[in-house]
C-alpha cells in the first residue's frame, strides 16, 4: 500500500517556485476574513448592519479588480468554473429558490433585505473561489492570518475572563471582545480552529509552529466561553480527528499520523484540565453552585434555551409542512411563525430566529432550498470521505481538509444558532465554501502543464455531470474552458454589478435604519422617550419595515406619536401598516390611542383583535375586560378573565386585577379567592396587602358586621376579654383576616397574655405586615416574657423604621440593665 506523506503533499500541487505570489489576490483573500470582524458598530442597534455593508463594498472592489484583468479572457475557467462545480451549482440553485420564494412572502421588504445579505455572502464565496484558483498559495497566507486572528480572539477571551473573575465585568455574557456578543465570539473562535489545524497537520516550520501554539489556546478559549454547542462540537471534532489519523496510520503505517493523533488528544485534555482547575478555583459561583463547568453546561444541552430553540424548531417544522415547496418567503420566518407563537406568548418579546439555519432556510424558501443548502456541505464531505477511504490522492486529501473541517465546524453554529445573519461568521462560511469550490474545480490545475497536476485535479474535482463537457475543456488542459463569448462576459459583469450594487444600496438603508433603532432602544431602556416623533417619521428609510427584534417600524413611530398625544396620526399610521399581520402590537397601540380619544367602542374593537391574535397577554385582557364591563358586558368579560386565570393561576398582577374586577362585578367570593392566592404567592406585595385588607374588611363587614362592630366597641371601651372572644369568633372562620388578628394581639397584650399576643404578632409579620408599632409591641411582649435579647432585636427593628416608642425602649432597656422597666404604651391602632 502506498505511503502518504502529509507534510509534503501540498508541494506537488504547488505553483512553480519562480512564479511570484499575486500579492493583491492574497490581500483581498485575507480582507474577507478580517473586514467584517473589525468594522465598528457605528452607533447602530445591531452591528451586522455596517458589517454587511462592508462585505458588499468589498465584493464590488474585488469584482472590479478581478474582472478588469486579462485573466478574464485568457482563463475563463477561473471565473466561470464556479457554476460548473457541484457545490457552486448547489449554492446557485439555493439563491434561485430563495428568489422564487418571494412569491409567498408575507413581507416582501424583509425578503429584499434578506436577499441583499445572502447575495453578498454568495458573491463573497464566488469571488473567494476565483482568488484561490488564481493564487492557491493565498490559502497558506490566509490560514496564517486567520490563525493569528484566532490567537487574538482567544487572548481577548482570557483577558475578559480575568476581568469577570475580578468583578470588573458583571456577567460572563458581557464578554465579547470586538464582536457583537458572547455567542458570536464563541462561534468565531470555534469556526476558525480548522485554519490552525490545517497549518499544524499539513505545513512545516513556522507555519506548523503557529498552528501548534494556537490550537490548544483556542480550545481553552472555547471552554472559557461556556457555550454548550461548541463544547459538543469540540469533542466531536476531536473524536473525528482521532478516527481520521488512526485510519491514516492503518493505511500507510506512518508514525506521523499517530503523532498527530496523540497531539490533538493531548491538546484537548490539557485545555480541559486547565479550564477545570481555573473554573473550580476562581470562577464566581452564585449560590455556591457551579454553573459554568463543562459538566454543568453539558447537562443542560437539551434545555430549550437560546430563545426556546426547541419550540422554534417545532414551529419551523409545522410551517414547513404547510408550505413545503416555496416556503413562507425569504426573511419571513419571524413573520410567519408569529401566528402560532402568539397563541402561547404572554408578552411582546418574540423569537425572531429559528436558531437553526438548516430548518430556517427550508421554512423560508422551501424544501428544495433546504436540500441545496445541505448539498453545499454534503458534496464536499462526500468528496473528502471518498478520497480518505480510497487513499488514492493524498494531495487532494490535504487540500480538502481545510474547507471540509471548516464547514463541519460551521455546521455546529448553523445547527444551534443563526450564523446566516451574522456577517463575521458568514465571512468564514464564504471562505470555506469558496475554497472548497476552488479546490474541487477543474480550473484548479492552473496552467495545466503537468501530468501529475491533471491527475490531482481529476481526483478532487466535483463537476456537474451535464456541464462537465463545457467546463472540462481539452484533455491536456482541464482548467481551460473552451470559450466564453464577449456577450456572456459583458452580461455577467452587468448582472453582477447590478445585483450587488442594489444589494449594497439596500444594506445602506438597513444601516441608516439601525442607527435610529438604537436611539429608540436606548430611550425605551431609560424609561423616557425624549426624541421628537418627527425625527423618526421622516428619518426611517422604506427598508426595512421591521426592526432588529421584528417589531414593525410603524409601531416604533407610533410609540413617539402617542407620547406626544398625537393620537389620530398614530392611528392613521398604524392602519396603513401591513408589515407583520400576526404581531398584534399595531392593534394594541391603536386600542391605546382610541382610549385616549375617549372612543371606547373603537378601543374595545382593537383590543379584541389583539385578543384574537394574542390571547395570553394580560395587559390587553385587563384593558378589554374593563372596557367590556363598562359597556355592561360583565358576563362575557368575566368568562374571558376566568379562562385566563385558569391558565395562569400564579400571575400575581393578574390576581390583583381579578380581585378588583370580581369585586366590582359583585362576586366577592371570587375576589377573595383571587387576592388570597396572590397573598400566598407574594405576601410582601404592598398592593396585595392593601387589597386583601380592604376585601377582608368588606367580607367581614357583610357577613360578621354585628360581631365585628361589637368586638371593636369592646376594644375601644377596654373590655379586652370580650374583644378577644369576639375577634376569635371571626378568626375561627377566617383565620387570614389580618385586621382582626391585629386587634386581638393588642387585646392580649393589655390582658398581659404575652405569649398569645406574641403568637398573633408573629403570624402578622409572617404574612407581610411590617409596621413599626407591631415590632415595638412584639419587643415589649418578649421583654415582659423574660426574653431580653429577642426583645432588643425587635425594638431595634421598630427604631430603624422611625418608631418613637421603639427608639425609647431600645435606648432605655437595651443599652443598660434596668430592674423595673416602665414601658411607654404601644401605639394604638
Secondary structure, DSSP 4 states (H G I P E B T S, - for coil): -PPP-TTTHHHHTSPPTTS---HHHHHHHHHHHHHHHHS---S-SSTHHHHHHHHHHHHHHHHHHHTTSTHHHH-HHHHHGGGGBHHHHHHHHHHHHHHHGGGG-SSHHHHHHHHHHHHHHHHHHHHHHHHHHH-TTHHHHHHHHHHHHHHHHHHHHHHHHHHHHTTSSS-GGG--TTSSSHHHHHHHHHHHHHHHHHHHHH--HHHHHHHHHHHHHHHHHHHHTT-HHHHHHHHHHHHHHHHHHHHHHHHH--HHHHHHHHHHHHHHHHHHHHHHHHHHHHS--GGG--SSSHHHHHTTTTS-HHHHHHHHHHHHHHHHHHSTTTTT-TT-HHHHTHHHHTTT--SS----S-S-HHHHHHHHH-HHHHHHHHHHHHHHHHHHHHHHHH---HHHHHHHHHHHHHHHHHHHHHHHS-GGG-HHHHHHHHHHHHHHHHHTSGGGGTT---HHHHHHHHHH--B-GGGHHHHH-STT-TT--S---HHHHHHHHHHHHHHHHHHHHHHHHHHHHHHHHHHHHHHHHHT---S-HHHHHHHS-SS-SB-TTS-BHHHHHHHHHHHTT-HHHHHHHHHT--S-TT--HHHHHHHHHHHHTT-HHHHHHHHHHHHHH-TT-HHHHHHHHHHHHHTT-HHHHHHHHHHHHHH-TT-HHHHHHHHHHHHHTT-HHHHHHHHHHHHHH-TT-HHHHHHHHHHHHHHHHHHSHHHHHHHHHHHHTT-HHHHHHHHHHHHHH-TT-HHHHHHHHHHHHHTT-HHHHHHHHHHHHHTT---HHHHHHHHHHHHHTT-HHHHHHHHHHHHHTT-HHHHHHHHHHSSS--SS--PPPPPP-
